[in-house]
Amino acid sequence: MVKLKISVKNPEIFVSVGEVLGVTVKKSKEETMNLFKEIISRIKEEHSLETLKDHPVVRAYRDFYWRIGIDPTKQRPSSEALLRRGLKDNIPVINNVVDAGNIASMETLVPVGLYDMDLIEDKLELRFARDGEIFEPIGGKKEELTRNQIVLADESKVLHVYPYRDSQLTMIREKTRNVLVVACGVPKVESGIVLEACRKACSYILRLAGGEKGDCRLVVV
C-alpha cells in the first residue's frame, strides 16, 4: 500500500486509505445503474433535499468549508453535491470505478477520492499547500494554490485539494489498473464513518470492476 505521511498540524483532519488492484475500467452499464438505483432508493427513505443541509455529517463538512474560506452554499462538499443529484434522479455516470466511489460517497456522505496508483510517485503527504503551487483539477484550468489550503500530494504534484477536488494528473482512466481510495475526514465526523466510506468504495469497485481488495486503514496525525 502507498505510504501516507501526515504533516498537517490540525490533528482533527484524517483520512481512510484503501486500494483495489487489477481493476478493469469501462463504461458504466446495467450493473452499475442497478447499484445506483438500489442505493438511491434506500437514501430517499432517509434524506430529502429540504432536510439534507441539517444532517450532522453534511453540517460538519459545511462547517469545515467555512473554516477554510469556502462558501459551501456556492461550492458544495462533493458528497453532498452527489447526493443532491441522486435525490433528483440526476445520476452522474463516468465509468464503473469512479461511479463506484460516487455511490459510496452518496451513501455515507463522506467525500471519496480515487487515484491511479501507478501515476503516484513514492509516498503521499497530506499537508498545507505552498504559495504558488500548481493544481490541475479535473475539468478545470491550472490554478495557483495558497498556503492556507490543504492538499494531498506526492513527491512532484498535487493529487487533491482537501476535501473536495481531484487532479486530472492521477484520475481514473481506461488504462488504470490499480486504484487508491481515499475517504476524507473532518472535525465532528466519526472516524468509523470515514472508514466505512473507504470500505464501501472498495467493495463497490470490486463488484463493478473486479480486482483484488486491500484492507482500508485510518491515517491520523
Steps between C-alpha positions, in 0.01 A plus 500: 500500500612857433661649809304806610693751708302756695648844566183706546514678836127468569460159670128489422557447129535137400446258213425135440710337229444179305589346167354278231747333265441360153177680411350522151375851428214526251186696426227453757233254396194333647671365812626847596162662438327232705732570793439874467124442508525261794697746712297806397175323582632431849632854537165655412351329803744686726571833330326777308627811320333717761658337807838392364685813614407421860647148502791498752754364250400752232509772766852397604639527147321832445644636825847386394458677165417827676812459715727465195338789315258319267132591483325158504181651361690582180757216496330205667698215656533236228306237694209737560500612136490137385215411733298802391534381142397151603191626681401675177563175304773684311758224530858595403647223281873500418642147508448193717783580743425870550129424526572243771678767704218747441242249618695444823532875548126556452417220739731612782510878430882481518712639211688215331794551264627236257850509351704298251766348725743452212509877445591576862868564571629350823326594825203731541476791739197682639628853563446869453557624146793720412427847365494480120485119489318386183186289502338353189137416586285257307299701249665830587798725431831498684495716810740624762440394858562691820648387830165485682376219274547135595618259230579135443822487301774263394864590439428716195131594474172571675243221469221661699394825664348388830224396521324570171701508173719245322774548241478383141862379528407193706132456412350161414509430127452203270857373542493523881560165667576581862283739703578691818189587700509796742201596716532845658421570864444836671416613855170369643491204257559169676800304377286189463283671240807599295643148526165359388497734199839366393388140546179553306687666214744209480215248518302671223809526279554126541136436415501716187860482377652186649846489652643421841431711808746605767394593851390857572673677787469830681784749474510775761756750625 
